[in-house]
């Protein structure tokens, strides 16, 4: 089959809820992927940061095969010999007290919403069915009905209502707006340390520290969605570390399995997750032995191979060299670690999508967001020579 044959079959039988670049991939290793014709590309999206450890990391693959040959699923009706180890290792690595394992990022967000509401009623004393959760404009926390209900992206919301109540939206990066929005019914503030889907929007210096202080002062649970920013993407294990704070609930996923398997987790203190009782929340696949074994090895290689440190070093180099590119089309270049964006002027002669298409022809795969922004988020194993390879091609597109 040829590339167009695959595209035609997808278009005929698949729902059109994505608009991928027209490349059909069949193999990956490290930062590189190959299409069905053998063409080689550098992956600068990392499956939205799910393959921070690089494509097909051999150690993660090895443990996945070994575990799959022994035991894959028990449900949480029974215990397995991998879950306890994952709990312990995650807590020690992130200084958490409790872990609740799920499958997808959106499930982790839904879990957090349920948990903080329960905490609000049973611990804080909020009136029944009055709990409020504060979120930010231009957020992206997933695609479930609850989550899109508090999105400000009209494309995500249109014709999907009615929506779940109990959410209040404020501007991102505005600590005063948070303090002004808090009421006796406020149970939590949920925020991304850096807004990924919005275009790698970085809040003002000290914002998260102010947010932590405000939440503490008003007895509000701080929930950080680190599903994209976590596990090394920003040059720290968790992005909260840049501000020297700790959230009450931290949501991780994507890179938690190194791209091998859907795994997510809610990391929490005892006060919040300790309120859940048997039968009140769960998932058939959440915490299964295959997922746990894969996640354990994915975390192990992330730390032992110093991928977080490499993200900080290569990210700083990548960003500094990008800022040397001269182009009237570019409005701003920003990033932290290996989470980087180029934003174009709204009157640019070339769209972000067109830039991505031109880069694809030069062997670089990346993704546009919101019409004018191109994101670059290669696997954390990228080398300086590979960054230079990418920079040369980005520069050639913009200079052209």
Beta strands, then each sheet from edge to edge (+ up, - down):
strand 1: 25-29
strand 2: 32-35
strand 3: 40-43
strand 4: 98-102
strand 5: 132-136
strand 6: 167-170
strand 7: 186-191
strand 8: 194-195
strand 9: 201-202
strand 10: 221-225
strand 11: 249-252
strand 12: 264-268
strand 13: 330-336
strand 14: 339-344
strand 15: 364-365
strand 16: 367-369
strand 17: 373-376
sheet 1: 1+ 2- 3+ 15+
sheet 2: 4+ 12- 11+ 10+ 7+ 5+ 6+
sheet 3: 8+ 9-
sheet 4: 13+ 14- 17+ 16-
end
